Amino acid sequence: MAKVNTIGVDLAKNVIQSSVVSPSGKELQNKELTRIKFAEFLVKQKPSLVAFEACATAHYWSRYAQNNGHQTKIIPAKAVAPFRQGHKTDKNDALAVAEAANRPNIKQAPLKTIEQQGLQSIQRSRQLLVQDRTSISNHIRGLLMEFGVVIPQGWAALETHIPRVLEDAENGVPHMYRPTLHRMFERYHQLKDDIAFLNEQIKQLIKQNDACRRLMDLEGVGPISAILLFATLGTGEAFLNGREFSAYVGLTPKQYSSGGKTNLIGISKHVANRRLRAVLIQGARAYVHRGLKDPQTPKQKWLWALIERAGYGKAAVALANKNVRTAWALLTKGTAYNRAQAYEALAA
């Protein structure tokens, strides 16, 4: 790797800045290219190390570069920033990416396959529809409250009360607003049908994916959690061990230590893969509250003791942490999950 050029790439929607650095560290060129010209540029270059800042289209271009004989790295923006010299410009950003790529201890973002990105795209589309459904529900409830019509919480209450509101001509809702209310209610039902379609699609995709099926054997891991874990992990080879993946997700405590004194200050709320972490903790909470009734396995007994000692919230985070580490082991080793031996394997 030390004997090839390094190409630092600053990606954007329409223009791409590329900085070519020689093995000795001398910048050979720094040009702005269109998408088409950049594709041609990668084809013409001799095998190099092509480094991208982690952002939109980085996985696509990284796969494209690999298909043309290059080595690739995707580097988080936080790791690139310290190497930027001068003002923040595309040229300086591209050079900073090249500089960061040659540092020995820089953490890389794992490269996703097309299958991983496809599953992730389905999940994100579902997430958007769920948010839209919630938004429309709150919108309808809020406007009707202005006319003295209060609808109880829950989807079932909304679906029951809206037809009654539309049929009642003397409930104080203006006649001019009723056609709009009807359309908004129809939009709510369309979103509901679309979410149901995506839920069924996710179930079918999980049946076809052996890795996702094995991940769903974990306590508190459902279809959405399994897809997000697989979309993030893939084969798991991008992470050295389960703890490194757990830190990437954001389930290990932050450390602020000095002078030989270790100070752990809890998990961060503002970094790491927050969407995956939230889904994992939510699933773990559901298992801790409703699924753990009669502890039998060593892991269940450990979790029950933790609940009694630290409470449900911390126990849920601890379970999510163990699930992430176990998921890494399952995907890297290609094994199935054994609940009876899970705790002993993690403690080893």
N, C-alpha and C positions, 0 to 999 in steps of 0.2 A: 504494500500500500504506500510505503514511503517513496517508491520509485515512479509513481504515476502523478499526473497533474491532479489538482483538486479543483472542482468547479463548484463555487458557491452560488446558489440560486435564490433570488428574492422573487417570489411568485406574486402575481396580481392577476386581475381578471383578463385584461387585454394586452398588457405588456409584461415581459419577464426580463429581469436584470440578471446577467450571468457574469461572474468574476472567475477567471482562470488563473490559478496560482501554481507555480512550478514546484517540484519537490524541494527546492532550496528555499521556498517561501517568497519568491519574487512574483509580483502580479504581472501576468503577461497581457491580459486584456480585461476590460470591464465594459460590456455592451448591453444596450437595451434592445430586446428582440420581441417581435410579435410571436404569438403562439405557433404559427406555421413555421416561422424562421427558427424558433427555438427547437422545434422537432427536427428540422433539417440540421441544425447545429449539433444536436446530440448524435445523430446518425454519422456525421462527418468526423467527430472527435475520436481520437484514439482512446482505448479503454482508460477510464479515469475514475476517480472517486467523486461522485456527484452528490452534493449535500443540499438538502432543502430545509428551510425553516418550516416547522409544523404549522400548516394552515390549509385553507381550501385548495384542493387539487394536488396536494403534495403526494398522496398515495398513488394517484393516477400517473403523475410524471415520474415517480420513483419506479413504478412497474415498467413504464415505457423505457426509462434509462437502462434498467436491468435487461430488458429484451434486446437492447442494442449493445450489450457487452460491458456495461459499466457496473461498478460497485456503487451502492447508494447508502445514504444516511438521512434520516429525518430527525431534526434536532428541535427540541422545544424552544419557543421564542424566549423564554426566561433564561435559557442557557446561552443564547446567542447575544443577548443585550450587552453583557460585560465586555465583549470583544469589539463592539462598535467604536470607531474612532471618529471624532468630529461630530458634525450635525447628523441628524437622522435623514439620510437620503437613500434612494434605491441603490446607488453605487456603494455607499458605506455599509448598507445592510448586506448586500451580496458578498462583499469582502469579509464582513464579520462572520457570515455563515461558513465561508471557506476556512477562516481562522479557527472557529470552534470545532469544525469537523476533524481537525488534526490534533486536537487536544486528547490526551489518553483517557481521561476519566469523565468525559462528557456522556451523560445518559441520553440514549436515543429513544425516540418514539417508535413503537412496534409498527412495522409495515403491514397493512391489511390486504388480504386477498379480495378479489371481486366478490366472492361468496360472502365474506365477512361484511363488506360494505353494503351488499344487497340486503342482508338481514338487518343491519343497522339502519338502513334507509326505511325499511318497512316499519321498524319499531319507532323511528322518529316521526314518520307520517302518522302512525297511530297516536303517538303522544300529542301531536298537533291537533288531531281531531278531538281527542279527549279534552284538551284545553279549550277548544272552540265550543264544545258541547257545554262545558261548565260555564263558559263566558255567556253563552246565549241564555242558559238557565238563570244565571244571576241577573242578566239584563231584563228578562221577562219579569222575574220576581220583583226587581227594584222598581220598574215602571208601574206595575200593578199596585204596589204599596202606595204609590202617590195618589191612587184613586180609592184607597181604603180596602183593597183586596189583598189579603195576606195568605200566602201559600205555605204550608208546613215544609220542613226540610225533607229532602229525599227525592229521587227520580220518580218513584211511584206516585207520590203526592202531586208532583207537577203534572204528570200525565193524566191524573184523575181530575184535577181541578180546572185545568185550562179549558176542556170542552164545556164544563159547567159555566165558566166565566163567559164563554162565547155565546152560550144559549140564553143566559140570563140578561134580559134587556134592561133591567132596572137595578143593576148592581153598581152604577156610577161610572162604569167604563165608557168613555165617549164612543159614539158610533163611528166617527171618522178613524179611530184608532183600531177598531176591531179587524178590518182587513189586514192591517199590518201585523197585528198580534197573531192572526191565523197563519200568515206567511212565516213568521218567526217560529211558530210552533211546528210548521212543516219542515223548516230548516233543522230544527232540533231533532225531529224524527229521521231526517236524512242522515244527519251525523251519527245518530244511534245505529242506523242500518250499516253505515260505512264502517263504524267501529266493530260491529258484529262480524262483518265480512273479513276485516283484518285479523280479528281474533281467531276466526276459523282458519284463515290462511297460515297464521303463525302455528297453530296446532298441527296442520298438515306438514309444514316445513320441519317442525321438530321431529315428527315421526320419520322423516327421511334423513335426519341428521343424527348419527350415532353419538356424537359428542354432546349435543344438547340433551339427548335422552339420558345420558349418564349424569349430566349436571343436575337434572331435575330430581335425582335420587337424594340430593343434599337436603338437609332440614331447612325449610323456609325458602327454597328456591323453586319458583314457578316458571311458566313459559317465558314471560318477559325477562326475568332475571337470567334464565338460561341463554336466551338469545343474546342479551347484552354481554354476558360473560364470554360466550364464544366469539362474538364480534370483536371483543377487546383482546382476548387471549390468543385465539387461533390455535396453533399447536403449543403455545406456551414457551417456545424457544427464545423469544425476545427477552425473557426474564430469567435471571440466574437461579432464583428459588422462589418459593411461595411468599416469603416475607417481602421480597422486592416487589412482587406484584401487589401485595397488600398495601405497601407504601405508595405504589402508583395509584391505586384506587383511593387512598386517603383514609385507611382504616387503622393505621398505626399512629401512636401519639407523637406529637412534635417534641423535639428535644432541644433544650437550651441549657447546655452544660459547660462548665468551666472549672479549671483548677481541680480536676478529678472528681467533682461533684456532679452527679447526674440529676437532671431536673426534667421530668416529663410533664407536659402541660396540656394533654388532651389532643384529640384529633382536630385538624384545621377545618374550618367551615368554608374556606374561600379558595382552596386549591384542590388539585387532583381531579379524578373523574367523578364529579358530584352526582350526575344522573345515575350511574351504575351504583354508586355508594348508597344513594337514597333508596333505590329499589331493593338492594340487598338488605338494608336495615329494616325497611318496611316489611319485607318477607320474614325476616328474623323475628320482628315484633309479633307478627301474626302467629308464628310457631310457638314463641315463648308464652303468649297469652292463651292460645287455644289448642295448640298441638301437643304441648308437653303436659300430660296428665298423670301418667304412671311411669316414672323413670325406670328403665330397664338396662340400657347399655351404659358403659362407663361414661360416654360423652353426655348422655342425658342426665346422669347423676351429677357430673361436673357442672352442667348448666343449671340444674336445680339448686345446687349448693351456692352457685354464683348469684342466682336470683335472691336467695335468702340473705346473702351477705351484702350485695351491692344494689339490688333492685332490678326491675324489669328492663329499664332503659340501657344500663351498662351491660346487662346480660345479652341484650339483643345486638349491641355493637360487637361484643366479644364473639357471639355466634357468627355474625357476618364476617368477621375477621378470619375465623377458622374456616368458614365456607370458601372464602377466596383462596386461602392457602391450599385447601383440599382440591379446589377446582384446578389450580395450577398442576398439582400432582396427577390428577386424573387425566388431563389433556397431554401432559408431557410423557407420561408412562403408558397411556392407552389402556388403563385399567378401569374396572368398575368400582363403584363405591360400596364399601362394606361397613354398615353402621356399627356392627358389633366391635370392629377393630379400629374405628375411626380415631378415637381418642388416643389409643396407644401409638398409632402411626404418627399422629401430630406431635406427641410428646417425645418421640424418639429423636 
